Amino acid sequence: MKARVIVLTHGLHPPYNEGTINTVRTLIKGINNISCDIDLSVLSTVRGLYAESFDKSSVHIDSIRVNYVSTGLFKSIRRSEEEFFILNLYDNLRMANDCIRDIQKSNTQCIIHTFNLSSIIALILKLVKRQIPIVYSLLISSPVSLFIKMADVCICSSSHIYNKVKKSVRSCLIFPPVDTNVYRPKAKSVARQELGIDKDALVLTYLGPVIPGKLPPHFLDVVKKLNKVLDVKFYVWSLATPKNLKFAIKLGERAHKLGICSNLRLILKNLTDYEKVNVFCSSDIAVFPYATQRLNIIEPPLSIMEAMATGTPVISSNVASVKDIIDNSVGKILRPCTFANLNEWYKEIRALLEDSSTLKRLSRNAVIRSRVFSMETIAKKVIDVYKELISGSKRN
């Protein structure tokens, strides 16, 4: 007999919650590719959230059916925090109602799988005394304790999160999935040609928000120092949002002050998966010089995992559980990038840029390591969690 899993996702329009959107979408794609007795539904407050992944609103692949339902109230992102809170709560309440209707129609065992703030729906279901197993995926390191305690199982995306919650609730460590059928190595010359990058340039790439905690302006001092001995181009790719635009302007002003405008490329664009593959494959090194531990991002960072899957060597700050996926065999982990240790960043980046054999070795190892968090591997682990809950419910 089939079991029904209802996946709940929340609130903001892309690109503002891009990490959660990509994680859920990739997981759904992975489950779709595995034949198992699970009937999967997705309820979301963002209309068309998964349109990029599937051509139709209802898809049948093997024994899994995926339906997409959305309340879709958000028409504009330009709202006050109070308006956002009220609309988000209203959307979630409507989604809870849809979820209850969905469960009432079903004559099979149901499971709720919820992500981050959409746990409010799961809480509502608990309050109305519907004893439905709840899987709570924790992707960031600041979960709400109330939501943790109501879950039957917490899927933790990093060892840091797992260690924080394992004493409070039954937990397991499962990395966020990356579609390694899409994120895979590609000839550097081809990727550079498609992006219009000089085939002979030494390229450092950063992909992510340009806010100071994630890309500190003083990292440009490292770029300037590198260009005294090497001709290095630093490409910064970030989502086209007002906040990123604000800090990108400040980054450009600092580059002008340092005299390295010709060595900095700032591109604000909402990239497709295909474009991100080109971004990473065109790079000699992907750098993530985070300056602080308080990042409020998915752990480990998806951009780092995607870079590894394409075979791009990574140098990252030791934050957000990157040590779960990176060691010296696939890249470098350094202290957070502050004024005090800029020289450490300079030395490590320069040493790798001047050592092509080490870059090739790191690239090969990164691709091998990425199999640990491939879409298929992670989907199988999540399905195992579902099956364990189902069998436990039947016993009870």
C-alpha positions in Angstrom: 0.0 0.0 0.0 1.3 3.5 -0.9 2.1 6.2 1.6 1.4 9.9 0.9 4.1 12.5 1.6 3.0 16.1 1.6 5.9 18.5 1.2 5.3 22.0 2.5 7.3 25.0 1.4 6.9 28.7 2.4 6.8 32.2 1.7 9.0 34.6 -0.2 9.2 34.8 -4.0 12.5 33.8 -5.7 15.2 34.9 -5.6 14.9 35.8 -1.9 14.7 32.2 -0.7 16.6 30.7 -3.6 18.6 28.2 -1.4 15.5 26.6 0.1 13.7 26.6 -3.3 16.6 24.8 -5.0 17.0 22.3 -2.2 13.3 21.3 -2.2 13.2 21.3 -6.0 16.3 19.1 -6.3 15.0 16.7 -3.7 11.7 16.3 -5.5 13.5 15.6 -8.8 15.6 13.0 -7.0 12.6 11.2 -5.5 10.9 11.3 -8.9 13.8 9.3 -10.4 13.4 6.5 -7.8 10.7 3.9 -8.0 9.0 3.5 -4.6 5.6 3.3 -3.1 5.3 7.0 -2.3 2.6 9.4 -3.5 4.3 12.8 -3.3 2.4 16.2 -3.2 3.9 19.6 -2.9 2.0 22.6 -1.3 3.7 26.0 -1.7 2.9 29.6 -1.1 4.8 30.6 -4.2 2.9 30.2 -7.5 4.9 28.3 -10.2 7.7 27.6 -7.8 8.7 24.4 -9.5 7.7 25.3 -13.1 11.4 25.2 -14.1 11.7 21.6 -13.0 8.7 20.1 -14.7 6.8 21.0 -17.8 3.3 20.0 -16.5 1.5 20.7 -13.2 1.0 17.0 -12.6 3.8 14.5 -13.5 3.8 10.7 -13.4 7.2 9.1 -13.2 7.2 5.4 -12.1 5.0 5.1 -9.0 5.3 8.7 -7.7 2.8 11.4 -8.5 3.7 15.1 -7.9 1.0 17.7 -7.7 1.6 21.4 -7.3 -0.8 23.6 -5.3 -0.2 27.2 -4.5 -2.1 30.0 -2.7 0.2 32.5 -4.5 -0.9 35.7 -2.7 2.3 37.6 -3.2 2.1 40.0 -6.2 5.0 42.3 -5.3 8.1 41.9 -3.1 7.9 45.6 -2.3 6.1 45.4 1.0 6.7 46.4 4.6 7.8 43.8 7.2 4.4 44.1 8.8 2.6 43.5 5.5 4.9 40.6 4.7 4.3 39.0 8.1 0.5 39.2 7.8 0.4 38.0 4.2 2.9 35.2 4.9 0.8 34.1 7.9 -2.4 34.2 5.8 -0.8 32.3 3.0 0.4 29.6 5.5 -3.1 29.4 7.1 -4.6 28.8 3.7 -1.9 26.3 2.9 -2.7 24.5 6.1 -6.4 24.3 5.1 -5.3 22.8 1.7 -3.1 20.3 3.5 -5.9 19.2 5.8 -8.3 18.8 2.9 -5.6 16.8 1.1 -5.2 14.5 4.1 -8.9 14.0 4.5 -9.2 12.8 0.9 -6.4 10.3 1.3 -7.1 6.8 2.6 -3.4 6.0 3.0 -0.7 6.7 5.6 0.3 10.4 5.4 3.5 12.1 6.3 4.2 15.9 6.4 7.7 17.0 5.2 8.2 20.6 6.0 11.1 23.1 5.5 12.0 25.9 7.8 9.2 28.5 8.5 6.5 26.4 6.8 6.6 24.4 10.0 3.8 26.6 11.2 1.4 24.5 9.1 2.7 21.3 10.8 2.2 23.0 14.2 -1.4 23.8 13.2 -2.0 20.2 12.3 -0.6 19.1 15.7 -2.9 21.5 17.5 -6.0 20.1 15.8 -4.8 16.7 17.1 -4.2 15.1 13.7 -1.6 12.6 14.6 0.4 12.7 11.4 4.2 12.0 11.4 6.2 15.2 10.7 9.6 15.3 9.1 11.3 18.7 9.6 14.2 19.6 7.4 16.6 22.0 9.2 18.8 23.8 6.6 20.0 26.7 8.7 21.6 26.8 12.2 18.9 28.9 13.9 15.8 26.6 14.1 12.8 27.4 16.3 12.8 25.1 19.3 9.0 24.8 19.3 9.1 23.4 15.8 11.9 21.0 16.6 10.0 19.5 19.5 6.8 18.9 17.5 8.7 16.9 14.8 8.9 13.2 14.7 12.2 13.3 12.8 14.6 16.2 12.1 16.7 15.9 8.9 19.8 18.1 9.6 21.8 19.4 6.7 25.1 19.7 8.6 26.9 18.2 11.6 26.6 21.6 13.4 22.8 21.6 13.2 22.7 17.9 14.1 24.7 18.4 17.2 22.5 21.3 18.3 19.2 19.3 18.1 20.0 15.6 18.5 19.3 15.7 22.2 15.9 17.3 21.7 14.4 15.1 18.9 15.2 12.1 16.8 17.6 13.4 14.2 19.7 12.3 11.2 22.4 14.0 9.1 21.5 14.3 5.4 23.2 16.9 3.2 21.3 19.2 0.9 21.1 17.6 -2.6 22.9 18.8 -5.7 21.8 17.6 -9.1 25.1 16.2 -10.3 23.5 15.4 -13.7 23.5 19.2 -14.2 26.4 20.3 -12.1 29.2 18.4 -13.6 32.6 19.1 -15.2 32.7 21.0 -18.5 35.7 22.1 -20.6 37.0 25.4 -19.2 37.6 26.8 -22.8 33.9 26.1 -23.7 32.5 27.7 -20.5 34.7 30.8 -21.0 33.7 31.1 -24.6 30.0 31.1 -23.7 30.6 33.7 -20.9 33.0 35.8 -23.0 36.0 35.3 -20.6 39.5 35.4 -21.9 40.7 31.8 -22.3 44.2 32.5 -20.9 43.1 34.6 -17.9 43.6 33.5 -14.3 40.0 33.6 -12.9 38.8 33.7 -9.3 35.1 33.4 -8.9 32.7 34.2 -6.0 29.0 33.4 -6.4 26.6 34.6 -3.7 25.3 37.7 -1.9 27.7 40.7 -1.9 26.8 41.8 1.7 29.9 42.5 3.8 29.6 39.4 6.0 29.7 37.1 3.0 31.9 39.0 0.6 33.9 41.5 2.7 35.1 44.6 0.7 38.6 44.1 2.2 39.0 40.9 0.2 39.7 43.2 -2.8 43.0 44.0 -1.0 43.9 40.3 -1.7 43.0 40.7 -5.3 45.2 43.9 -5.6 48.1 42.1 -4.0 47.7 39.1 -6.3 47.9 41.4 -9.3 51.3 42.6 -8.4 52.7 39.2 -9.3 49.9 37.6 -11.5 47.2 39.0 -13.8 44.1 37.8 -12.0 40.5 38.6 -12.8 38.0 38.4 -10.0 34.4 37.6 -11.1 31.6 38.3 -8.6 28.2 36.8 -9.5 25.2 37.7 -7.4 21.4 37.8 -7.6 19.8 41.0 -9.0 18.2 42.3 -5.8 18.1 45.9 -4.3 20.3 44.8 -1.4 23.0 43.2 -3.6 22.9 46.3 -5.8 23.6 48.6 -2.9 26.6 46.6 -1.7 27.9 46.0 -5.2 28.1 49.8 -5.7 30.2 50.0 -2.5 32.4 47.1 -3.8 32.9 48.9 -7.0 33.9 52.1 -5.2 36.5 50.2 -3.2 37.9 48.6 -6.4 38.2 52.1 -7.9 40.0 53.3 -4.7 42.4 50.4 -4.9 43.0 50.9 -8.7 41.8 47.4 -9.7 38.6 48.2 -11.6 40.0 46.4 -14.7 40.5 43.3 -12.6 37.0 43.2 -11.1 33.8 42.0 -12.8 30.5 42.5 -11.0 27.5 40.7 -12.5 24.1 41.0 -10.9 21.9 38.4 -12.5 19.5 35.6 -11.6 21.4 32.7 -13.0 20.0 29.4 -14.3 21.6 26.1 -13.3 23.2 25.9 -16.8 24.7 29.4 -16.4 26.0 28.6 -12.9 27.8 25.5 -14.3 29.5 27.8 -16.8 30.4 30.3 -14.1 32.1 27.6 -12.0 33.7 25.7 -14.9 35.2 28.9 -16.3 37.0 29.5 -13.0 40.5 28.4 -11.8 39.4 28.7 -8.2 36.0 29.4 -6.5 36.5 31.6 -3.4 34.1 32.0 -0.5 35.8 34.5 1.8 33.1 34.7 4.5 34.0 37.1 7.2 31.7 36.0 10.0 30.1 32.8 11.5 26.6 34.4 11.6 25.6 34.0 8.0 22.0 32.6 8.2 22.6 30.5 5.1 22.0 26.8 4.2 24.7 24.6 5.7 26.9 23.6 4.0 26.5 26.5 1.5 24.9 25.2 -1.8 27.2 27.3 -4.0 30.3 25.5 -2.5 28.7 22.1 -3.1 27.7 23.1 -6.7 31.2 24.3 -7.4 32.7 21.0 -6.1 30.3 19.0 -8.4 31.7 20.9 -11.4 35.2 20.1 -10.4 36.1 23.6 -9.4 38.7 23.8 -6.5 37.3 25.7 -3.6 38.9 28.0 -1.0 36.5 28.9 1.8 36.3 30.3 5.3 35.7 27.8 8.0 32.1 28.7 8.7 28.6 27.2 8.0 29.9 23.6 8.4 32.0 23.7 5.2 34.4 21.3 7.0 31.6 18.6 6.5 32.4 18.6 2.8 35.8 20.2 2.3 39.3 19.1 3.4 42.8 19.5 1.9 42.1 16.8 -0.7 39.4 18.8 -2.4 40.2 22.5 -1.5 41.3 24.7 1.3 39.6 25.9 4.5 40.9 29.1 6.0 40.0 31.3 9.0 37.2 33.8 8.3 38.5 36.6 6.0 39.3 39.6 8.2 41.9 42.3 8.0 44.0 40.3 10.4 44.5 37.3 8.1 44.4 38.8 4.5 48.0 37.6 4.0 46.9 34.0 4.7 44.3 34.3 2.0 46.8 35.8 -0.4 49.4 33.1 0.1 47.0 30.2 -0.3 45.3 31.6 -3.4 48.6 32.5 -5.0 50.1 29.1 -4.2 47.2 27.3 -5.9 47.2 29.6 -9.0 50.9 28.9 -9.5 50.5 25.1 -9.1 48.5 23.6 -12.0 49.1 20.0 -11.0 47.6 20.6 -7.5 44.6 22.4 -9.1 43.9 19.3 -11.3 44.2 17.0 -8.4 41.8 19.0 -6.3 39.4 19.2 -9.2 39.3 15.4 -9.6 38.8 14.9 -5.9 36.0 17.5 -5.7 34.0 15.6 -8.3 34.4 12.3 -6.5 33.5 13.9 -3.1 30.3 15.5 -4.7 28.8 12.0 -5.0 28.2 12.1 -1.3 25.6 14.8 -1.8 24.3 13.9 -5.3 20.6 14.2 -5.9 20.1 10.4 -6.2 22.1 9.6 -3.0 20.2 12.2 -0.9 16.8 11.2 -2.3 17.4 7.5 -1.3 18.3 8.6 2.2 15.2 10.8 2.6 13.0 7.9 1.2 14.5 5.7 3.9 13.4 8.2 6.5 9.9 8.1 5.1 9.8 4.3 5.1 11.0 4.1 8.7 8.3 6.5 9.8 5.7 4.5 7.9 6.7 1.2 9.3 6.8 2.7 12.8 3.3 4.1 12.4 2.0 0.7 11.2 3.4 -1.0 14.3 1.8 1.6 16.6 
